[in-house]
């Protein structure tokens, strides 16, 4: 890490530790205790960071440092999780291509929900066979020269994925269709989504975006590159949630659950605002409002709400799609049934 990077801990750039110390002195409130002023004059970045962190008027962010080994494995019960991220030429998995794939494969202690042992890292570029759009280069920093003639190693990916018990991505509904279209091995694995699979609002977070979640835990990083996004996600999921369990434990526990996609077929036009406020999304192709539900109990409660608040006395039939972790977030359909309300 360069000294300039270290100085950015405090929310501004400084060319030297001395300049940072002067800036801190200029920023301090007039009632700052003398002990804080004295320690702020130190030129050691970590000492300055600790001083600011102890003061109620400041919050310190540290650059996220990737972990490549989480300590010894002592024969405890574990499962292997792969944290995955992709960068692509666009949003549509049917027409766009992967340009970067990163995976972190690590064991998770089932008793603690914490990673253990070394992290196996895979990262590779792939030539999409067409120019990378300028807006994608602006976001990711990946240009045509970086991917020209390169191809992701199919055998290496398959070997790593075969060992996994669960694949996790922070927007699995985006990443899974892309990697399944390119690597069939992913279709045989259970998937979890750290974006949808954890109620971050209920956890007290102001946003479910990965950068925001990392910031809340005191880290910043250069986002929108696959490997560093994976490291950030792994560390976010290793932190405790409000019930004390880690995000990794929450996702592993949910891997055996079935999610339900409920389509409110034939919902009256005048109910659109009520459905939208409830969290339903509009499927323009199917011309139907739909929502995703994490359990059978939530499905039953939602059907009751639809009957009372949307359909009323109308005869109504909704479409329910049951999706286990082998289908969830993929482009493949689950088991579909109709239900009269």
N, C-alpha and C positions, 0 to 999 in steps of 0.2 A: 504494500500500500504506500502510495506517495504521501509526502507531508501535506501536499495540497488537498488530497482526499481526506486526510485526518482532520484538517481544519474545517471541512464541510460538516463535521458533526454538529456544529453550533448554528447551522442555518445560513452561513455566509462563507465565502471563499477568502482565504488569507494566504499570503505568500510565505509566511513564516510563523512560528509559534509566538514570537515576540509581538507580531502584528495582531495575532488572534487575542493575545492577552490584553493589548490595548483596546481592542474592539469590545472585549468583555467588560472592561472597566467603563467604557462609554455606555454600554447597554444596561448596567446595573441600576436598580432603583435607588433613590436617594436614601432610603432607610436600610440599605444592605448592611448587615453586621460587619464589623471590622475584620472578624476572622474570615469571612467570605471574601472580602476585598483582598486580604493578604494572600489567601490561597489562590485567588484568581490571577495573581501576578506571576504564578509559576509558569514555566515554559514547557512543562511536560503535558502533552495533549490529554492523556488519560487522567492526570490529576485535575486538569481544568474541567474535563467532562464530569468527573465525580463531584467536583465542587458545584457545578451548575445543576447536576441532577438532584442534589440535596436542597436546592433553593426552590421555593414554591412558584417562582415566576419564570422558571425555565424548564424545558424538557429536552433531553439529549437523545439523539438518534445515532447509533453506531452502524457502520457498514457491516452488512451481513457477511459472516465468514463461513464458507461451506465446510461441513463436517464430512470427512472421508472415513472415519472410524468412530463408532459409538461405544467402544469398550468391549471387554471380553464376553464371550458366550459361555455360560456355565451349565449347559445341559438343560436349561429351562424350556418349557413349551413355547414354541415360536411359530409364526407364520411369515412367509416371505411376501413383501409388498413391493410393487414397482410404482414409483411416482413418475409420471410421464407428462411431457409437454411437446407440442409441435409448433412450428412456424410454417405457414402455408402461403400460397400465392393469392388466396382469397377465402371467402367464407363458405362457398358451396362445394361440398366434398364430391359432388358428381362432376363438376367441371374444373375444379382447381386441384393443385398438387402440393404435396409436402416439399418444403425446401430445407427443413431442419427437424431432426428428431433427437430428443434427449430422454434418457431413462436413468433413474437411480433405483437399484435393487438392494433391499435391506431387510434383515430379519426384524420382526417386532415381537418383543416379550409379551405374551398374552396376559401375564399377571399384572404388568405395569402399564402396558400400552406404549412403551418407549422403544425406540430403535436400539438394537444391539449389534455388535460386530462391525466388520468392514462394509463400506458401501461400494457396490459395483457400479461403475459409471459407464454409460454408453452414450455417445453423441456423434452425429454425422450429418453432413450436408447431403442434399440430393439435387441434381440438375432437373428442374421441372420440364425441360424440353421446350420452354417458351420464355420470353423475357419476364423478369420479375417486375410487377407494376411499381412505379415510383412511390406510391403511397405505402406499399409494403416495405420498401427499402427505408423510407422515412421512419417507420415504426420500429423495424427490427435491426436496421443497419446492415442487412444482408443484401448484397447486390449480385449481379450476374457473374462477375469475375470470381466470387467466392464459391460458387456452386458448379461452375462450368466443368462438365465431364465427370462429375462425382455421382456415386450411387451408394445408397445405404446398403449395408451388408445383410442380405436376407437371412443367411444362416446364423449370423451372430445375434440378430434380433430374435429369431425363433428359439435359439438355445437359451437366451436370457428369459424370454417370456414363458417358456415351458415350465420353468422352475417356480413361477409365481403362483401364489394363492389368490391374490387380488391386485388388480390394476387400478390406480387412483390418478385422476386428473382433476384440475380445478374447474374445468368446464367440460366434463366428459361427453356431453351432448355434441360438442364441437370436435374434440380430438378423436373419439372412438370411430365415427364414420370414416374419417380420413385414414386412420391406421388400419382399420379392417379392410378397406378397399385396396390397400397396398400390401398388407401382410395378413393372410387368412388365420394365422395362429391366434390373433387377438380375439377372434369370434368364439374361441373355445374357453375363454377365461371370464371369471367374474369381475365386474367393474364396480367401482364406487366413485361418486362425484363429491368432492369436498365443497363445491359451491352449493349444490342442491341438498346434499346429504347431511349437512349441519345447518341448523337454524341460527345463523350468525346474528340476526336481529335479536333473537331470544337470548343469545349469549352476551348481549350488550354492545355488540360492534355496530359502528355507524355505517358500515358498508361491508359487503361480502367480497369486494375486489381484493385480490391477493396482495397488491401493494399496500392497500389500506390496512389489511390484517397484519402484515409485517410491521408497518409503522406503529400500530397500536402496541406491538410487543417490543418496540424499541430499535427496530432495524430499518435501514434503507438499502436499496440495491439497484443495479441497472436492469430494469425490467425489459420484457419483450425479447429476450434471448432464452432459448429453450432450457439450457442447463442451469443457469442461475435461477430461473423461475422454478425449476424442480427443487433446487436446494432451499429456496425460500419456502416453498410449500411443505417440504418435509419438516423444516424447523417449526413452521406454524402449527402443523398437525402433531408435533411432539410436545407442544405446550398444553397445559391443563385447561379444560373447559370449566364451566361453572359448577358441574357436578364432580369435578376432580379427575375425571377420566380424560385421556388425551383424545385429540381428533382422530388419530390412527385407530385407537380402540373403538371409538364410536363407529367408524366406517367398517371396521372388521366385523363388529357385532351386527351391522345392518346388511352385510353381504348376503345373508340368507333370506332377507325379507323381499316380499313382492311389492312392487309399486303399481299403481293403477293410473291409467290415463282415462279420464272421464270426458266424453264429448257430449256437450249439451245440444244434441241434434234438435232442430226445429224450435230453438228458443226464440220467443217473440222479439222483434226488433227493438221494442221499447225497453227491453231488459238489458241492453248492451252496457249501459253505464253501471248498472248494478253488478253485472258479471265482471266487468273490468275492475271495479273497485274490490271485488272479492278475490282478484288475482288470476282470473281466467285470461287466456291468450286467444287471439283470433288467428285461425288457420285460413288464410286467404284462398288456398287451393281447394281445401275441403269445404270452405265456407261454413265453418262451425267454431263455436267457442269451446275451449277445452282447458282442463287443469290437470295437474299431476298430484297424486295423493300417496302418502308413504305407508299406509296400512289399510287393512280391511275396515277397521273401526272408523277411520277418517272417511273412507268411501261411503259407508252407510250413512254417516252424518251429513255428508255432502248431498246425497240423494234426497234426504229429508229436506234440506235447505232448498234445493232446486224445486222440489214439488211445492213448497210453501211460498217461496219468494219469486220464482220465475214462471213456472207453468200454471200455478193456481189450479183452477178447475179444468184446464185443458187436459186432454189425453196426451200423454207424453211417453216417448221411448228414448232412452239414452243409450249410448254405445260405450262399453267399458272394455278397456284393453289391459289385461294382466301381464306384467313384465317382471320376470325374475332377473337376477344380476347377470345372467348370460345374455340377456336381450336389452336390458335397460341402457339407455343412452346411445344405442346403435341405430342404424337405419332399418333394421329388421323388425317386423311387427311381432307383438306378443299375441297371446290368445284373446280373441275378441268375442264378446257376447253382448246381446242386447238386453235391456231391462225396462219393463213397464213401470212407470211411476204412478 
